[in-house]
Amino acid sequence: MNPFDPFNLWHLSGMGTLRYVTLALPTATVSNLLPAGLELGPQQITPKGTHPVLMGFHEMFRLQTSLPSLLPSMTYHEHSVGVPYCYAAQGRGRSRGPYFFMPIVLLDHVLATIGGLLFWGYAKRLATIRNADGRYTATAMDGEPALSVSYEYTGEAKPIAEYPRFELQRQALSQTIVSTVPLGMGPFFVLAGFPKRWEVATIRPLRAVTEIFTDYVVGLSSGRYPATDRSADINESVMGSYELSAPWQLGSPYPLFADS
């Protein structure tokens, strides 16, 4: 445990139903999603010349702090765009990582939005989010649709060991989150651990179609992903879609230079 990471002293904890769809986008396109000072590194999830972008469609349940506070328990929807295998350049060919960077997070809870933005430096934005009948939609506060995912389950929820192709995804989701402060704009980087209790987690494979209606993330083009049919599921491919159910914790942020 990093001595600068106060993860065990103060953290958030909760339960998550986390759905992920992996987009394999050109490496140059994904690089444009990163702030200055971060760069992409090697990965084994998507083909050469591309890099994974993990589109997350989540329900977060019963968030609470490890120490007594005035914050109520929180339950909400959250959509994230995640880029794993990011590295912080340190000069002279040195770098730190790999890290998981989120260029944007949309959610429908005011306190969770403010806390994530002010304390952790996540680029959180309020949105209207709905999940019903196999369709998850996020709409900006001005009423403009941002994106949606239509999904269908193709298997049962089982322990993660039952789906061996999930292992590369598990490694990506286990990476420390890197963000920029203040207010998700920088210029300073901070880190926070986001561990899950893998020993009790379950995976359920699904196939999905993701439709991005607006360029709500600069550099992420609108369109249908995949262009035809539905995505593979995690039982078929390491790039396959899935629903992860797991308890999780989010540690307090600490400075990048303290990472060892």
N, C-alpha and C positions, 0 to 999 in steps of 0.2 A: 504494500500500500504506500503510495506516495505521501511523504510526511506533510506536504503542503495541501493535500486533498482532505478537507474536513468532512469527507463523506460519512464517516461513522458518527460525527458529532451532530450535524444538522443536515437533513435531507428530506425530500418529499418521497412518499411511497404511495402506491396505488395498484390497481389491477387494470390490465389493458386487454382489449380485443383489438389486435393490430393487424390490419390487412395490408399486404404489400404486393405491388405490381412492379416488376423490374423492366425498365426501358433501357435498351442498348443503343446509346446515342453516340455519334462521332466524338472522338476524344476532344477535338477542337471546340465543339459545341458545349460539352460539359465543362471544359476549362473556363469558358465565359461565364459560368454560373458562380465561379469562385471569386472572392475578394483578393486584392493585391496581397501577396505574401503567402498564399496557399497555392499548391500545385498538385496535380494528379500523380499518383504513383502506380506501380504494377498491381494487377488484380487478375483473378482467374474466373470471374463470373461471366463476363461477356467476351465476344470474340476480339481478336487483335484489331486495333484501330478504333475500337469503341470503348465506352466506359459505362458502368451501371449507374442509373439514377433510380432510386427506390421511391416510388410513389406510395405514400402511406395514407390509409383511410381508417381512422381509429375511433374507438370509444374508450374513454378513460373513466374509470370508476373509483369513487371514494378516495380521492387524493387527500392526504393529511400530512402534517409535518411531524418529524421525529421528536420535537420538543413542543411543549404547550405554547399555543399562540391564539390570537383572536381570529385566525382564518377558519372559516367553516370547511367542512368536508366538501370536496368539489367533484362533480361528475359532468362530463361534457364530450362533445365530438371534436376531433382534431384531424386536419389534413396536413401532411408534411411532404416536402420534397427533400430527399436526402441524397447526398453524394458521399459514399464511403471511399476509403483509400486516398485521403487528402494528406498532404505533408506540408509542414511549415518550413520554408527555406531559412537556413541559419547562416548562409554565407560559406565560402570556401568548400562548396560541395556538400555541406552537412545539412541534414533536415531532421525534423521530429515528426513522428506519426507511427502508424496511420491513424487518421482521425475521420470523424463523420461530421460533415458540414450540412446545414440546412439553410438554403437561401431564402426560404419562406415557410411559415407555418400559419395555417388558417384555423381558427377555432371559434366556438360560439359561447364563450364564457368570459365575461369582462375581467374578473379578478385574475384568472389564469393568463389572460392576454397581457395585462399590465405587469404582473409578476415576472413572466417570462421575458418581456421586453426590458424592464428596468433592472432586474437582478441577474439574469443569465445572458442577456444580450442576444436573445433569439429574435429573429425578424417576424414577430407574431402580428397578425392582423385579425380583427374581428370579421366574422362572416356568418351567414345563415347556412347551416348544414343540416341535411336530412338524410336518414338512412332507412329505407323501407322497401320491402318486396324486391330485394336484390339490387337496389340502385342507391348509390351514395352520391349526393350532389352538394356542391359548395357554391354559394352565391355571394358576391361582394355586397357590402352594406348599401351601395347605391342601386342594388337590384340587378346588376349585370351578372349573368351566370359565368362562373370561372371554369369549372370542370365537373365531370361526373365519371363514375365508374359503374358499369353494370357487371354483376358477377353471379356465378352459379357454382355451388359446391359440387365437387367430383369425388369426394371421399369422406371418411369419418375422421373426427378429431382423435389423434393418437399421440403418445409421447414422441418427442422429436427424434429419438433413435429409430422409430419406425419409418422415418422418411430420410434416408441417408443423403439424398441430394440437397437437403436443407443445410448441411454443415457449412458450406461456403457462405450462405446467407447468414447463418448464426454468427460466423466470424465477423462479418460486416456489421451486424447489429450490435456486436459486443464492443465496437470501437468507441473510444472516448469522444464525446461531442466537443467540437471546437466552435466557438462563436466569437462575435466581435462586440466590443463595448467602447463607448456607450451606445445604447439604443439599437443594437444590431447594425451599426454603421461603421464602427472602428474609430480610431486606427489600431486599437489594442486587441489582442487575442486572449481569450480565457478558455479554460477546459472544464468539463464536468463529466463525471462518470454516470453512466446510465445502465447499470447491470440489471439483468433479468434473472429470475430463479429458474434456470433451465431444467433443474431436476424435476420440477412439477409442471413445466410448460407443455402445452399441446399444440400440434399443428393440424390444420385441416386444409387440404388442397382445394383450390378453386381455379376456374378459368374466368377471364375478365376482358372487358373492352373499356379502355380509358379514352374519354373524349375531352380535349382541352379546347375551350371555346374562345378564350382571350389570352393574350400574352401577359398573364398575371405575374409571371416570373420573367424578368428580362433575360432573353437568350433561350427560353423554352418555347418552342413554336407551337401554335395551336394546331389541332388535327386529331385524327383517330389513331390510336395505338392498341394493337397492331392495325395496319391499314385494311386488312381483311380478316375474317374469322375472329377467334378469340385467342388470348394468350394460352400458352401451355400451363399446366399446373406443376406444382413442386414435385409431384411423383414422377413426372415425365422429364423434367429438365431442371438444372441448377438455376436457370433464369425463370422458372415457373412461379406462378402466383400462389399465395397461401394466406391463411388466417392463423395468426399466432395468438394464443391466450396465455398470459403469464403475469405473475406479480412482478413489479419493477420498483426501482428506486432511482431518484435523480439527486446527485450530490450537489453540494455548494460549488460555485465556480472558483477556480484558482488560476493564477497566472501561467501562461504558456511556459515562461522561462523556468518554472518550478518542475516541469515534467522531466522525469529521469528515465 
